[in-house]
C-alpha cells in the first residue's frame, strides 16, 4: 500500500467519539482520526505484507494513527529482526507519545531465534536521551520478565533516570510487572 492509500483507508474509519476519547488519553495530540486499535492493526498488517520498507521510511504522517501504522508495520514485517533493526531504530527515535510507544511494544513479539537481539535493542534504549526511547526500552523489557531475568531488569530500570513523566510511568509499570510476577524478588 502506498502512502495515499493508507491515509485514505485510515480516514475512512474515522470516528468522532473515539477521537474525543483518544485525545483525552494523549494530551496535546490533536492530529488523531479516532480509530480503534483493531482497525489500525489491520491496516499495519496489510502494509507489512507488501512493500513495507518504502512506506515506513516515509515519515510524512498526517495523523497519529498513520505514525502508529508505520511502527506496527515494522513489527509485523515477516523478516528476521536484524533486517528491520535499523528501520525500527529510526522509528523509535521519533516516538513522541506513550500511545505509539506502547502499541509498538505490545506488537513486537520476540521469537526464540531473535530474543537476544531484541533484548539488547531494548536495553540499549535505556541509555538513550529521549524520554520515549527510554520508555520503549523499559516497556519492551516487560516481555522478558522471568525468574532468570527479573532482578537484572529491576536493576536496569532503577539505574536509569529521566525527569519525564512518561518515562517514570513506563519504568513504574515495568517494576510493577516484576513485582507481580515475582513478588519474592
N, C-alpha and C positions, 0 to 999 in steps of 0.2 A: 504494500500500500504506500502510496506517495503522501506527502505532507497534506496536500489539498483534500485527498480522500479521507485521511484520518480526521482532519479537522471537521469536514462535513459530517462524517459519521458521528463524531462526538457531539457536535452541535444538534444533531437530530435527536439526541437523548436528553437534552437539557430539561431540567425540572426546577421551576422557580422555588417551590417549597424546599427541595433538597439543597438548593443553592443557599437559601437563608440559613438552613441548619448547618451546612458545611462552613459557611462564613463565620458562624458563631463559634466553631471549633478551632478555626485558624485565624485569629485576629490579624487584621491588616491586609489579608489577601483578598483582593476584590476581583481577580480575573478567573473566577470559577463559573462553570456552567451549571453545576449541581447535578452530578452524575452518581449513580450507585456504583460501588466498587466492583460488583459483578460485571457490569457493562464495561467499565474501564479495563478490567482484566481480559474480557473477551476481545476487545479491540487490540490490546497489547499482544495477546496470543496470535492474532491474525498478522500483526506486524512481524512478530518473531518467526512466523512460518515463511515469511518472504524475504525481501531484501532489507532486513532489519538494520544492518550496519549503516546503510545510507540514511535511513530515517533517524536513527538515534544520534548520528553525527551532526545532524542539522538542529541546532538549538533554538530555532526561531519559534518558540512556543508562544501562542496567544493566550492559552488557558492553563491553569494549574493541572487540569486533567491530562492535557497534552504532554506536559512535563512528566507526569506520572506514567503515561503510556511509554514514553522513551525509556524510563528506568525499568519498568516491568518487562518491556520487550527484551532488554539486555538480560534480565534474569531468566526469562523464558526461552531465550535462544538455545537451541539444542546443539551446542558446541562445548568442547571442554572449557573449563574455567580459564585456563591460560590464554585461550583465544579471545576471550571477551574481557580479560582483566584490565587492559589499557582503557578500553571504552568505558568500563564501569568506574575506573579511577577518575576519568574526566567527568563523568556524570555525578559521582558522589561529591566532587569538589564544587558543584553548582547548586546543591540542595540548599534550600532556604526556608524550609518549614518542616515541622515534625510529621505531617501527614504523608508527604512524599517519602521522607526518610523511613518511616515505619512500614509503609506499604512495600517499599523495596526490600527491607529486611525480612518481612514476612514471606516474600516471594522467593528469595534466594534459599534454595534447599541444597545444602551440601550433600554430595554423594560420596561414598567411601573413597573413590579414586581422586577426588578433589578437595576433600575435607581439610587436609593440611594447608593447602594453598589458600583456601577461604579463611581458615583460622589466622594465618599470617597476615592476610589482607585486612582482616578485621582488627587485629591487634595493632597493625601499623597505623590505622586511622586514629587510634587513641593518642598518638603523638602529633597529629596534625594540629594546625592553629584554629581552624574553623569550628564553631560550635556544633554544626550539624555533621561535620566529618567525624568529630569525636562521638557524637550521639550515635551515628551509624556504627562505629566500632563497638560501642557498648551494647547497643540493641542486637547487633549480629551475634555477640558472644552468648546471648541467651540460648541460641541454638546448640551451643556446645556444653551447656551445664550438665555435668555428670559427676560421679564420685571421684573420678581421677582429676578433673579439671576445676572443680568448684573453688578450691582455695586459691588456685592460680588466678582465676577470673576475678575473685573478690580482691585479690592483691592488685591486679592490673587496674581495676576500677578505682579503688581507693588511692592509688598512686597517681591518678590522672586528675587534673583540675582545669576548670574553666569557669569564669564568672556567670556564664549564660544560664538562664532559667531552663531552656530546653535540654542543655547538656545535663544539668543537675537532675531533671526529671528522668531522662534516659538512664543515667547512672543509678539513680534510686530504683528504677524499675528492674534493672539487671541485678542489683544487690538483693532486692526483694525476692526475685525468682530464685536466686541462690539459696536464700534462707528458707523459702517454702519447699524447695526440692531437697534440700539437705540441712534441716534445722540443727543437726548435731554439730555442724561446722561453725 
